[in-house]
Amino acid sequence: MLERLISQRTSNLTGLLLPLADRHLILPNVAVAELIDYQPAAFDLDTPPWYLGRVTWRNRQIPLLSFESACGQKIVIGERVRIAILNTLGGRPELKFIAMLVQGIPRSYKLDSQLSYVDVPLCSLEKAAVQVADQVAKVPDLLALEELLVTAGLT
């Protein structure tokens, strides 16, 4: 998604670098609806480990997930943890937003067509890795995240 948006524009695109426990994700700023304070969510023990329950945002119940856990790592809830509310892309009426744990405040960066790709291992929910300033950032597959929730029956 990110690379398509960049290649379609001749001007710069603003991206948000989302800090996670073990990596950074880069998304176009329009993909992030809002950043909210952490709120513990009630979850069922019969759900996948990456699913952290539902959080309340603007009078909606939004599914909360840990990207790291969905990629096979441990869930981390650090002292600077926040929740990023992401806009969905799949057009499903039952899934307009996804909530994801982030470990701090996202930073804004100007991205351009000179973005350089980095050859590093990716999990199945990552499309690419790119160099953003002094960080290697992963481009998440937002449609795959949506599909993960739908397949698990968590929408």
C-alpha positions in Angstrom: 0.0 0.0 0.0 2.7 2.5 1.0 4.8 1.8 -2.0 1.8 2.2 -4.3 0.9 5.6 -2.8 4.5 6.8 -3.1 4.8 5.7 -6.7 1.5 7.4 -7.6 2.6 10.8 -6.3 5.2 13.1 -7.6 5.3 15.1 -4.4 6.2 13.8 -1.0 3.9 11.7 1.1 3.8 12.0 4.9 4.2 8.7 6.8 4.0 7.8 10.4 6.6 5.7 12.0 4.9 3.6 14.7 7.3 2.3 17.4 6.5 -1.3 18.5 8.4 -3.4 21.0 10.7 -5.1 18.5 10.3 -3.1 15.3 9.0 0.0 13.7 6.1 0.1 11.2 5.6 2.8 8.6 2.2 3.8 7.3 0.8 6.7 5.4 -0.6 9.2 7.9 -4.1 8.8 6.4 -4.0 5.1 7.6 -4.0 6.2 11.3 -7.3 7.7 12.5 -6.1 8.6 16.0 -3.7 7.8 18.7 -5.3 7.1 22.1 -4.2 6.3 25.6 -3.8 2.7 26.5 -6.9 1.0 28.0 -6.9 -2.6 29.1 -9.4 -4.6 27.1 -11.4 -7.6 28.3 -10.7 -10.7 26.2 -11.7 -14.3 26.2 -9.1 -17.0 26.8 -10.4 -18.9 23.7 -9.1 -16.2 21.4 -5.7 -16.1 19.6 -2.9 -14.7 21.7 -2.5 -11.7 19.4 -6.1 -10.6 20.1 -6.3 -8.4 23.1 -10.1 -7.8 23.2 -12.0 -4.7 22.3 -11.4 -1.1 23.2 -13.9 1.8 23.2 -13.2 4.6 20.8 -15.8 7.2 19.8 -18.7 5.0 21.1 -17.5 2.0 19.0 -16.0 -1.3 20.1 -12.8 -1.7 18.2 -10.8 -5.0 18.1 -7.4 -4.5 19.7 -4.4 -6.6 18.6 -0.7 -6.9 19.1 1.2 -6.8 15.8 4.3 -8.4 17.4 2.3 -11.3 18.8 0.5 -11.8 15.4 4.1 -12.1 14.0 5.0 -14.8 16.6 6.7 -12.5 19.2 5.7 -11.8 22.8 3.1 -9.1 23.7 4.8 -6.2 25.4 2.9 -3.5 27.3 5.5 -1.0 28.2 5.2 2.2 30.2 4.8 4.3 27.1 2.2 2.0 25.4 -0.6 3.7 23.4 -3.2 2.5 21.0 -3.2 3.5 17.3 -6.7 3.4 15.7 -6.2 2.3 12.1 -8.6 2.9 9.2 -9.4 -0.4 7.4 -9.1 -0.8 3.6 -11.2 -4.0 3.0 -14.6 -2.3 2.7 -16.2 -4.6 5.2 -19.1 -2.9 6.9 -18.5 -4.8 10.2 -14.8 -3.8 10.3 -14.1 -0.1 9.8 -11.2 0.3 12.3 -8.6 -1.8 14.0 -6.8 -0.9 17.2 -3.1 -1.8 17.5 -0.7 -1.5 20.4 2.2 0.9 19.9 5.1 1.6 22.3 5.1 5.4 22.3 4.3 8.3 20.1 4.4 7.9 16.3 6.8 10.2 14.4 5.9 11.9 11.2 8.3 11.6 8.2 8.3 12.9 4.6 8.6 9.9 2.3 9.4 10.2 -1.4 10.0 8.1 -4.4 13.7 7.6 -3.4 12.6 5.4 -0.5 15.2 2.6 -0.3 14.1 -1.0 0.4 16.1 -3.1 2.9 16.6 -6.8 2.7 15.6 -8.2 6.1 13.4 -11.0 7.2 9.7 -10.2 7.2 6.8 -11.9 8.9 3.7 -12.8 6.9 2.0 -9.6 7.9 4.7 -7.4 6.5 5.0 -6.4 2.8 8.5 -4.8 2.8 11.2 -3.1 4.9 12.4 0.4 4.1 15.0 2.8 5.4 13.3 5.8 7.1 15.9 8.2 8.5 18.0 6.1 10.8 15.4 3.4 11.3 14.5 0.3 9.3 10.7 0.3 9.2 8.4 -2.5 8.1 5.4 -1.9 5.8 2.5 -3.8 7.4 -0.1 -5.6 5.2 -3.2 -4.0 6.5 -5.5 -6.2 4.4 -3.9 -9.3 5.9 -4.5 -7.8 9.4 -8.1 -7.4 8.6 -8.3 -10.9 7.2 -6.7 -12.3 10.4 -9.5 -10.8 12.4 -12.2 -11.9 10.0 -10.8 -15.5 9.8 -10.7 -15.7 13.6 -14.3 -14.5 13.8 -13.3 -11.4 15.8 -15.0 -8.6 13.7 
